[in-house]
């Protein structure tokens, strides 16, 4: 039974006093797009890959989020500002750097007041937008390069155009449902001359397959009405192509650069006659690394010989690509850069660390340690006071962040940085928060499963890998053991020295990872047909991120020692009730193919009751919710997602520790709550913008979440949710009893050195 609009309004009015609190860490995060204001030298805009749109008006000293609650999704793919009227801006949601953890959007948004307010203007299925170009003399004429859906074929791929400011759109360049537009440029002296880079691309959970005969470079001389393929023009490489980046400079509008992933000759190419003929100018490996993830090039608008290439590092050339210089920077994996046409010393770049501004041509850059953009996959807490929150961030490190501080806001210096990592979990040892278990990465370069023991006091980290075998470039079908990129592990709630770890089998250590034993058979479907090395036909892409047929979740019952549940990324659920001696399959019947078990939640109230959160978007381009419940150890299952929004994926589910049947679910756009065990669902974002929520923990009276784009958030004191009842909807107001809390401060004194 779906909740009525009136009931939902009543619920929201009763809980509106609850507020989410962002606790950081404020240490940057992976960006996707940047642009500067055309006339105000201190104003810049930054699009986070999954953390929203940001603005600085002081050249990067402070950043403010824009469009909070106005964008449905938090992934920004492209930003454009009108040259004719800088108050007119267009944003395309959904980043174009299509890694396995990519977030998506719902098309195009427009602002007519410099980014203060935004309106959705269409292309909802163009989920990954690579470029937006605005006609310099008419801001109603806009071109969009769309990669469409990442996880499956779709017709909304290609180049789109509007001539009425987004009221209507037409698809002006389309190759196929498997080929999208990854780049689009407009000649600086002729806005009717367009170049588009088309990219044949398919991603699944088991790999990204990029490049093929449908890709290439297209040119239009009439504003997009007609297009001609110029991929076979003299000087360009023969055969199939992968990702292509394009650029031009107003300094020499006849010159076009293209950085091309090709089956015959990767490299940077140059045309001096607007694309008619080309020549190879560079095969420098530093600018040609990992083509599916990088491969963009930018020319200085004031100097056509001055080139910049974002890649694993930031590279520049002052001689049209003949030689290259490594630019200073504080992080890696650069994705975008913008150069001011009037003052080329004024730039903004984005990388794994966030956005950085320079007003000195790259000699100095602003910090990213002022941006809330961390991408987490899991969340755990300890029992200190105030409790600390732990996780590992994408592309950065292991964090321990205090849940509160005497300073009000939580300063970065109170955050503890632990061992390296990228995707896994970080769990403080029960009873000894000085020891933190973590997973650097599950499938590091094809193997390893780097379980790590971190000592907070000494700062030392010891790796105790489960299976320390590096199998770089080897098909997973040849592995003895397979580990997910987010390989799961847990500390037994019954013994802090016992660790369980999921590969394709379950491993157990009784000595904190010093030794490991296998306690199960393969608990996956062992889909060897989905274990080939991914990449293009000419270049493998195999960093271990797409190892498939693996255990994705593993949980031990807090009620019964040795009762362990597992869920695999290919759709199997298993249970042992004797510590791994015997296992039984309890997969819910009727699950569609490729239903990945993203979460297993054992009820804190009933040992026989378990919830599952399942997704299929990474396998079948299916964005439907899948929430299930058993009350008999998996002998039967019930769907509890009928009233859930049918276009919201379900990544995690938790039951409240105090009130049975009070459930919380994390999705791509936030948090949902049910007070009746899943019969009705209501959004619980409150003051939090739409964000990808990957994990949830109920801690005492608080709700703690890990977002993949804005770090940790805490909903303090959920007593109103624990006490809420439907009959309260008829009351104009209700006084809820708050949970018990402790006031605290820190003793301190100042020695003024004596004196009268």
C-alpha positions in Angstrom: 0.0 0.0 0.0 1.6 3.3 -1.1 1.5 6.1 1.3 -0.7 9.0 0.3 0.6 12.5 -0.4 -1.3 13.7 2.7 0.2 11.1 4.9 3.7 11.8 3.6 3.2 15.6 4.2 2.1 14.8 7.8 5.1 12.6 8.4 7.5 15.2 7.0 6.0 17.9 9.2 6.4 15.8 12.3 10.1 15.0 11.6 11.1 18.2 10.0 13.1 19.3 13.0 15.6 16.5 12.3 18.6 17.7 10.5 21.5 15.8 8.8 25.0 17.0 9.7 27.9 16.6 7.4 31.0 15.7 9.3 33.5 15.4 6.4 36.3 14.7 6.0 36.7 18.0 4.1 39.6 16.8 2.0 38.4 16.8 -1.6 37.2 14.1 -3.9 37.0 13.0 -7.5 35.9 15.7 -9.9 34.7 15.5 -13.5 34.2 19.0 -14.9 35.3 22.6 -14.3 34.8 26.0 -15.8 35.6 29.6 -14.9 33.4 32.7 -15.1 34.2 34.6 -18.3 34.6 38.0 -16.7 34.9 37.6 -12.9 38.4 36.4 -12.4 37.7 34.9 -8.9 34.6 32.9 -9.8 34.9 29.3 -10.8 32.5 26.3 -10.9 33.3 22.7 -10.2 31.3 19.6 -11.0 31.9 16.6 -8.7 31.6 13.2 -10.2 29.0 12.3 -7.5 28.9 15.2 -5.1 27.1 18.0 -6.9 27.9 21.4 -8.3 30.1 23.9 -6.5 31.1 27.5 -6.8 33.9 29.6 -5.5 34.0 33.4 -5.7 37.4 33.8 -4.1 39.6 31.7 -6.5 39.3 28.5 -4.4 39.6 29.7 -0.8 36.0 28.7 -0.1 33.4 26.6 -2.0 29.6 26.7 -1.8 27.3 24.0 -3.2 24.7 25.1 -5.8 21.4 23.7 -6.8 20.9 21.8 -3.5 17.5 20.0 -3.8 17.1 21.3 -7.4 19.1 18.6 -9.1 17.8 15.1 -8.8 21.2 13.5 -9.0 24.6 14.5 -7.7 26.8 13.6 -10.6 27.9 16.5 -12.8 29.2 15.7 -16.3 29.6 19.1 -18.0 29.2 22.8 -17.2 28.9 25.6 -19.7 28.5 29.4 -19.3 27.2 31.6 -22.1 29.7 34.1 -23.5 26.9 36.5 -24.4 25.2 36.4 -20.9 27.2 34.9 -18.1 24.0 34.5 -16.0 22.9 31.8 -18.4 24.4 28.4 -17.5 23.8 24.9 -18.6 24.7 21.7 -16.7 24.6 18.2 -17.9 24.4 15.6 -15.2 26.2 12.2 -15.2 29.9 12.1 -15.4 31.5 10.8 -18.7 34.4 8.9 -17.1 32.8 5.6 -17.0 34.5 3.6 -14.3 32.8 0.8 -12.4 31.5 3.0 -9.6 30.1 5.7 -12.0 27.1 7.7 -10.9 24.5 9.0 -13.4 22.1 11.9 -14.0 18.8 12.8 -15.6 19.8 15.1 -18.4 20.1 18.9 -18.7 19.5 21.7 -16.3 19.5 25.5 -16.9 20.1 28.6 -14.8 19.4 32.2 -15.8 20.7 33.7 -12.6 24.3 32.7 -12.5 23.7 29.3 -10.9 21.5 30.3 -8.0 18.4 28.4 -9.2 18.1 25.6 -11.7 15.3 24.1 -14.0 15.3 20.7 -15.5 15.1 21.1 -19.3 15.0 17.6 -20.7 17.1 14.7 -22.0 16.3 12.6 -18.9 17.7 9.4 -20.4 21.0 11.0 -21.5 22.4 9.8 -18.3 26.1 10.5 -18.9 26.8 13.9 -20.5 30.3 14.5 -21.7 30.1 18.1 -23.1 27.8 21.1 -23.4 28.6 23.8 -25.9 26.7 27.1 -26.2 26.5 29.3 -29.3 28.6 32.4 -28.5 26.0 34.8 -29.9 22.8 33.0 -29.0 22.5 31.2 -25.6 19.3 29.5 -26.7 21.4 27.3 -29.1 23.1 24.6 -27.2 24.8 21.3 -28.2 25.1 18.3 -25.9 27.4 15.3 -26.3 25.7 12.3 -24.6 27.1 8.9 -23.7 23.5 7.8 -22.8 23.3 4.8 -20.5 26.5 3.3 -19.2 25.2 -0.2 -18.5 23.3 -1.0 -21.7 22.4 0.1 -25.2 20.1 3.1 -25.4 18.8 5.5 -28.1 19.7 8.6 -26.2 23.4 8.5 -27.2 25.0 11.0 -29.6 24.8 14.7 -30.2 21.7 16.7 -29.3 20.8 20.3 -30.1 18.3 22.8 -28.9 17.5 26.2 -30.5 15.0 27.4 -27.9 17.0 27.2 -24.7 16.0 23.7 -23.9 12.3 23.8 -24.6 12.8 21.2 -27.3 15.7 18.9 -28.3 16.6 17.1 -31.5 19.2 14.4 -32.0 21.4 15.6 -34.8 24.1 12.9 -34.7 23.4 9.2 -33.9 25.5 6.1 -34.8 23.9 3.3 -32.7 22.5 2.5 -29.3 26.0 1.3 -28.3 28.0 4.4 -29.4 27.8 7.8 -27.7 29.4 11.2 -28.1 32.4 11.6 -25.7 33.6 15.0 -26.9 32.3 18.0 -28.8 34.0 21.3 -29.9 33.0 24.4 -31.7 35.3 26.4 -33.9 36.2 29.6 -32.1 35.6 31.7 -35.2 32.7 29.8 -36.7 30.0 28.4 -34.4 28.5 26.4 -37.2 31.7 24.3 -37.5 31.5 21.5 -35.0 33.6 18.4 -34.4 32.3 15.4 -32.5 34.1 12.4 -31.1 32.0 9.2 -31.1 32.9 6.3 -28.8 31.7 2.7 -28.9 31.5 1.7 -25.3 29.8 -1.0 -23.2 30.3 -1.5 -19.4 29.0 -4.3 -17.3 29.9 -5.4 -13.8 32.4 -7.9 -15.2 34.3 -5.4 -17.4 34.4 -2.3 -19.7 34.6 -3.0 -23.4 35.6 0.1 -25.3 36.5 0.9 -28.8 35.3 -0.5 -32.1 34.5 0.3 -35.7 31.6 2.6 -34.9 33.8 5.2 -33.2 35.5 8.1 -34.9 35.5 11.9 -35.6 32.6 13.7 -37.3 32.4 17.2 -38.6 29.5 19.5 -39.3 29.8 22.8 -41.2 26.1 23.9 -40.8 25.5 23.9 -37.0 24.7 20.2 -36.7 22.2 19.9 -39.6 24.5 17.5 -41.4 27.6 15.6 -40.5 30.4 13.9 -42.3 32.8 11.3 -40.8 36.4 12.3 -41.2 38.0 9.4 -39.3 39.5 8.1 -42.6 40.9 11.5 -43.7 44.6 11.5 -44.6 47.0 11.2 -41.7 44.6 9.7 -39.1 45.2 6.1 -37.9 43.5 3.2 -39.7 41.1 0.8 -38.1 38.8 1.0 -35.1 39.1 3.8 -32.5 38.5 4.1 -28.8 38.0 7.3 -26.8 39.0 10.5 -28.6 39.5 14.0 -27.2 39.4 17.2 -29.4 40.4 20.8 -29.0 40.9 24.1 -30.9 42.4 27.5 -30.1 41.3 31.0 -31.2 44.9 31.7 -31.7 44.8 29.5 -34.8 41.2 28.5 -35.7 42.3 26.3 -38.6 44.2 24.0 -36.2 42.5 21.0 -34.6 44.1 18.6 -32.2 42.8 15.0 -31.5 44.1 12.6 -28.9 43.1 9.2 -30.3 43.0 5.7 -28.8 43.4 3.5 -31.9 44.0 -0.1 -32.7 46.8 0.8 -35.0 48.5 4.0 -33.6 47.5 5.8 -30.4 48.7 9.3 -30.3 48.1 13.0 -30.5 47.2 14.2 -34.0 47.1 17.6 -35.5 45.2 19.2 -38.5 46.1 22.6 -39.9 43.1 22.7 -42.3 40.1 22.2 -40.0 40.2 18.4 -40.2 40.9 17.7 -43.9 44.4 16.3 -43.4 46.2 15.3 -40.2 49.6 14.3 -38.9 50.9 12.5 -35.8 52.7 14.8 -33.4 53.2 12.8 -30.3 53.2 9.2 -29.0 54.4 10.2 -25.5 53.2 7.5 -23.2 52.7 9.9 -20.4 49.7 11.5 -22.2 48.4 8.2 -23.6 47.8 6.2 -20.4 44.5 4.4 -19.7 42.5 5.8 -22.6 39.0 4.8 -21.4 39.4 7.0 -18.3 41.4 10.0 -19.6 42.1 11.1 -23.2 41.2 14.7 -23.3 43.3 17.6 -24.6 43.0 21.4 -24.2 44.6 24.1 -26.2 45.3 27.6 -24.7 42.8 29.9 -26.4 45.6 32.5 -26.7 48.4 30.2 -27.9 47.7 27.2 -30.1 51.1 25.7 -29.3 50.3 25.6 -25.6 48.6 22.3 -24.8 47.4 20.6 -21.6 46.5 17.0 -21.1 44.8 15.7 -17.9 45.8 12.1 -17.2 47.2 10.2 -14.4 49.2 13.4 -13.9 48.8 16.8 -15.5 51.0 17.4 -18.5 51.7 20.5 -20.6 53.5 21.2 -23.9 54.6 24.6 -25.1 55.7 23.4 -28.5 52.4 21.9 -30.0 53.0 18.5 -28.5 56.6 17.8 -29.4 57.8 17.7 -25.8 55.9 17.4 -22.5 56.3 18.8 -19.0 54.9 17.3 -15.8 53.0 20.0 -14.0 53.1 20.3 -10.2 50.1 19.0 -8.4 49.0 17.5 -5.1 47.0 14.5 -6.4 46.6 12.4 -9.5 44.0 11.2 -12.1 43.1 14.6 -13.6 39.9 14.7 -15.6 39.3 18.3 -16.8 40.9 21.7 -17.1 39.6 25.1 -18.2 41.8 27.9 -19.5 40.7 31.5 -19.5 40.6 32.9 -23.1 41.4 36.4 -21.9 44.0 35.5 -19.3 45.6 32.1 -19.8 47.3 32.2 -16.4 43.9 31.8 -14.9 42.9 28.1 -14.9 41.0 25.5 -12.9 41.6 21.8 -13.0 40.0 18.8 -11.3 41.4 15.4 -10.3 40.9 12.7 -7.7 41.4 15.3 -5.0 38.8 17.8 -6.2 39.2 21.2 -7.8 42.2 23.5 -7.8 42.5 27.0 -9.1 45.6 28.8 -10.3 46.0 32.5 -11.2 49.7 32.0 -12.0 49.6 29.7 -15.0 50.0 26.6 -12.9 53.0 27.7 -10.7 50.7 27.6 -7.7 47.3 26.0 -7.0 44.6 26.4 -4.4 44.0 23.7 -1.9 41.3 21.0 -2.1 41.4 20.5 1.6 38.3 22.7 1.8 35.9 20.6 -0.2 33.4 18.0 1.1 33.7 15.5 -1.7 34.9 12.2 -0.3 33.5 9.0 -1.9 32.9 6.2 0.6 31.6 2.7 0.1 31.1 1.5 3.7 30.8 3.0 7.2 31.7 1.7 10.7 32.0 3.3 14.1 33.7 2.6 17.4 32.6 2.9 21.1 34.7 5.9 22.1 33.1 9.1 23.3 32.4 10.9 21.1 32.4 7.9 18.8 34.5 8.0 15.6 33.4 7.1 12.1 35.6 5.0 9.8 35.8 4.1 6.1 38.1 4.0 3.1 37.6 6.5 0.4 37.8 6.1 -3.4 41.2 7.3 -4.6 42.4 8.5 -1.2 43.0 6.8 2.2 41.5 5.3 5.4 39.8 7.9 7.5 38.8 8.1 11.2 36.6 11.1 11.7 35.1 12.2 15.1 31.3 12.3 15.2 31.5 15.6 17.1 34.0 18.2 18.3 34.1 20.9 20.9 34.8 23.3 18.1 31.3 22.9 16.7 32.4 22.1 13.2 34.8 19.2 12.9 38.3 20.5 11.8 40.4 18.5 9.5 43.2 18.2 12.2 40.9 16.0 14.3 40.6 13.5 11.5 43.0 10.6 11.7 44.6 9.3 8.5 45.4 5.6 8.5 46.8 3.2 5.9 46.2 3.3 2.2 43.1 2.1 0.5 40.5 2.8 -2.0 37.3 0.7 -1.8 36.9 -1.4 1.2 35.8 -1.3 4.8 37.7 0.0 7.9 36.6 -1.6 11.2 38.0 -0.6 14.6 38.8 -3.7 16.7 36.0 -4.1 19.3 37.4 -3.1 22.7 40.6 -1.6 21.2 40.0 1.3 18.8 43.8 1.7 18.6 43.7 -1.2 16.1 41.8 -0.7 12.9 41.3 -3.4 10.4 41.0 -2.3 6.8 41.0 -3.5 3.2 43.2 -1.6 0.9 41.5 -3.0 -2.2 39.9 -6.3 -2.8 41.0 -7.3 -6.2 44.3 -5.3 -6.4 45.6 -5.6 -9.9 44.0 -9.0 -10.2 44.4 -10.6 -6.8 45.8 -10.1 -3.3 42.9 -9.0 -1.1 45.0 -6.7 1.0 43.7 -7.1 4.5 45.5 -4.6 6.7 46.0 -4.1 10.4 46.5 -0.4 11.2 48.0 0.9 14.5 46.6 4.3 15.3 49.3 5.1 17.9 52.4 4.2 15.9 50.9 5.0 12.4 52.1 1.6 11.2 50.1 -0.6 8.9 50.8 -4.3 8.4 49.3 -6.1 5.3 48.1 -9.6 5.9 46.8 -10.5 2.5 44.3 -13.3 2.3 45.7 -14.7 -0.9 48.9 -12.7 -1.8 49.1 -13.5 -5.5 49.2 -10.8 -8.1 47.7 -12.0 -11.4 47.9 -8.8 -13.4 46.3 -9.3 -16.8 45.2 -12.9 -16.2 41.6 -13.8 -16.8 39.7 -14.4 -13.6 38.7 -17.8 -14.8 42.3 -18.9 -14.2 42.4 -17.6 -10.6 42.3 -20.0 -7.7 40.4 -17.4 -5.7 38.4 -14.4 -6.9 38.0 -11.1 -4.9 35.5 -8.3 -5.5 36.9 -4.8 -5.9 34.9 -4.1 -2.7 35.7 -7.5 -1.2 33.8 -7.9 2.1 35.2 -8.7 5.5 33.9 -8.6 9.0 35.1 -8.9 12.6 33.1 -11.5 14.4 30.8 -9.9 17.0 31.7 -12.9 19.3 35.5 -12.7 19.0 37.4 -9.6 18.0 40.4 -11.7 16.8 38.2 -13.7 14.3 37.9 -12.2 10.8 35.7 -13.5 8.0 36.6 -12.6 4.5 34.7 -13.1 1.2 36.3 -14.1 -2.1 34.4 -16.6 -4.1 34.8 -18.7 -1.0 34.7 -17.7 2.7 38.0 -17.3 4.5 38.4 -17.3 8.3 41.2 -16.1 10.5 41.3 -16.6 14.2 44.5 -14.6 14.7 43.7 -11.2 13.2 44.7 -12.2 9.7 48.1 -13.9 10.5 46.7 -17.1 9.0 43.7 -17.9 6.9 41.6 -21.0 6.3 38.9 -21.7 3.7 35.5 -22.7 5.3 33.3 -23.0 2.2 33.1 -24.1 -1.4 32.6 -21.6 -4.2 29.4 -19.8 -3.2 28.9 -18.0 -6.5 27.6 -19.1 -9.9 31.2 -19.2 -11.2 30.3 -17.5 -14.4 33.4 -18.2 -16.3 31.8 -16.7 -19.4 32.0 -13.3 -17.6 35.6 -13.5 -16.6 37.5 -12.5 -19.8 40.0 -9.7 -19.6 38.2 -6.4 -20.4 39.3 -3.4 -22.4 39.4 -2.8 -26.1 40.4 -5.4 -28.8 43.9 -3.9 -28.8 44.4 -2.8 -25.2 43.4 -4.8 -22.1 42.1 -2.8 -19.1 42.6 -5.0 -16.1 43.1 -3.4 -12.7 41.0 -5.9 -10.8 38.0 -3.6 -10.6 35.7 -5.9 -12.5 36.3 -9.3 -11.0 33.0 -11.1 -11.2 31.3 -14.0 -9.5 32.5 -13.0 -6.1 31.0 -12.8 -2.6 29.8 -9.2 -2.2 28.5 -9.3 1.4 29.2 -11.5 4.4 27.6 -11.2 7.8 27.7 -13.2 11.1 24.7 -13.1 13.3 25.1 -11.0 16.5 22.7 -13.5 18.2 24.3 -16.8 17.3 28.0 -17.5 16.8 28.8 -19.3 13.6 25.6 -18.3 11.8 27.0 -16.7 8.7 25.2 -15.3 5.6 26.8 -14.5 2.3 25.5 -12.9 -0.9 27.3 -12.9 -4.2 27.4 -10.3 -7.0 25.9 -12.9 -9.4 22.8 -13.6 -7.3 23.4 -16.4 -4.8 22.6 -16.3 -1.1 24.0 -18.9 1.3 23.8 -19.6 5.0 25.8 -21.7 7.5 24.6 -22.4 11.0 27.6 -24.3 12.2 30.5 -22.0 11.5 31.1 -23.1 8.0 31.0 -26.9 8.4 27.9 -27.1 6.1 26.3 -24.5 3.9 22.8 -24.3 2.4 21.7 -22.1 -0.5 18.8 -19.9 0.5 18.6 -17.7 -2.6 15.2 -16.1 -3.0 13.3 -17.9 -5.8 12.4 -15.9 -8.8 15.3 -13.4 -8.7 16.2 -12.3 -12.2 19.6 -13.0 -13.7 22.5 -10.9 -12.4 20.8 -9.8 -9.2 23.7 -8.6 -7.1 23.3 -9.0 -3.3 24.5 -5.5 -2.2 23.5 -5.8 1.5 22.6 -8.4 4.1 21.0 -7.1 7.3 20.5 -9.5 10.1 17.7 -8.1 12.3 19.0 -7.0 15.7 15.7 -8.2 17.2 15.1 -11.6 15.6 17.9 -14.0 14.6 15.7 -15.7 11.9 14.9 -12.4 10.2 17.2 -11.1 7.5 16.8 -8.3 4.9 18.4 -8.1 1.5 19.1 -5.1 -0.7 19.7 -6.1 -4.3 20.7 -4.2 -7.5 20.8 -5.1 -11.2 21.8 -1.8 -12.8 25.4 -2.8 -13.3 24.5 -6.0 -15.1 21.2 -5.3 -16.9 20.7 -1.5 -16.9 17.9 -2.1 -14.5 17.3 0.7 -12.0 14.4 -1.0 -10.1 14.5 -1.5 -6.3 14.9 -5.0 -4.9 14.2 -5.4 -1.2 13.4 -8.7 0.4 12.8 -10.2 3.9 12.9 -13.6 5.4 11.7 -14.5 8.9 12.7 -18.2 8.8 16.4 -18.2 8.0 15.8 -18.0 4.3 13.3 -20.8 3.8 10.9 -18.2 2.4 11.2 -14.7 1.2 8.9 -11.7 0.8 9.3 -8.6 -1.4 9.0 -5.3 0.6 9.6 -2.9 -2.3 6.1 -2.6 -3.8 5.6 0.9 -2.4 9.2 1.9 -3.0 9.9 4.4 -5.9 10.4 2.1 -8.9 13.3 4.1 -10.4 15.5 4.0 -7.2 18.2 1.4 -6.9 18.6 -0.1 -3.4 22.1 -0.3 -2.2 21.8 -0.9 1.6 19.2 -1.6 4.2 19.3 -1.4 8.0 16.8 -2.1 10.8 16.8 0.1 13.8 18.4 -1.3 16.9 15.6 -0.1 19.2 12.4 -0.2 17.2 11.7 -3.4 15.3 10.3 -2.9 11.8 11.9 0.7 11.5 13.9 0.4 8.3 16.4 2.6 6.5 17.4 2.2 2.8 20.2 3.9 0.9 19.8 4.7 -2.8 21.5 6.8 -5.5 19.6 9.9 -4.3 19.5 9.6 -0.5 17.8 7.8 2.3 14.3 6.3 2.6 12.5 5.2 5.8 9.7 2.8 6.6 8.0 2.6 10.0 6.0 -0.5 9.1 8.6 -3.1 7.9 8.5 -2.0 4.3 4.8 -1.6 3.6 5.2 2.2 3.1 8.3 4.2 2.3 9.1 7.9 2.7 12.1 9.9 1.8 14.3 11.0 4.7 16.7 13.4 3.0 15.4 16.4 4.9 18.1 19.0 4.6 20.5 16.7 2.8 20.7 17.1 -1.0 20.3 14.0 -3.2 23.5 12.0 -2.8 24.5 8.4 -3.5 24.2 6.6 -0.1 26.3 3.4 0.0 26.1 2.4 3.6 24.1 3.1 6.8 24.8 2.3 10.5 22.5 2.9 13.4 24.7 4.1 16.2 23.1 4.6 19.6 20.4 7.1 18.8 22.0 8.4 15.6 21.9 7.4 12.0 25.3 7.4 10.3 25.7 7.2 6.5 28.5 6.9 4.0 27.9 8.9 0.9 29.8 8.4 -2.3 30.5 12.1 -3.0 30.0 14.1 0.2 31.7 12.0 2.9 29.9 11.1 6.2 26.6 12.5 7.4 24.9 12.0 10.8 21.2 12.3 11.6 21.4 13.1 15.3 18.8 11.6 17.6 16.3 9.6 15.6 13.9 9.4 18.6 11.1 11.0 16.6 11.3 8.2 14.1 11.4 5.6 16.8 8.3 7.1 18.5 6.4 8.1 15.4 2.9 6.5 14.9 0.4 7.1 12.1 -2.1 8.6 14.4 0.3 11.5 15.1 -0.4 12.7 11.5 -3.7 14.0 12.8 -2.0 16.2 15.4 -0.8 19.7 14.6 2.3 19.1 16.7 3.8 16.5 19.0 6.5 16.6 21.6 8.8 13.6 21.1 11.0 12.4 24.0 14.7 12.9 23.1 17.3 10.2 23.8 19.7 10.6 26.7 22.7 12.7 25.7 26.0 13.7 27.4 27.3 17.2 27.4 31.0 17.4 27.0 34.0 19.8 26.7 37.7 19.5 27.0 39.7 20.7 30.0 42.1 23.4 29.1 44.0 26.3 30.6 46.4 29.0 29.4 49.6 29.9 31.2 50.2 33.6 30.7 53.6 33.3 32.3 52.8 35.2 35.5 52.6 39.0 35.8 50.8 41.3 38.1 
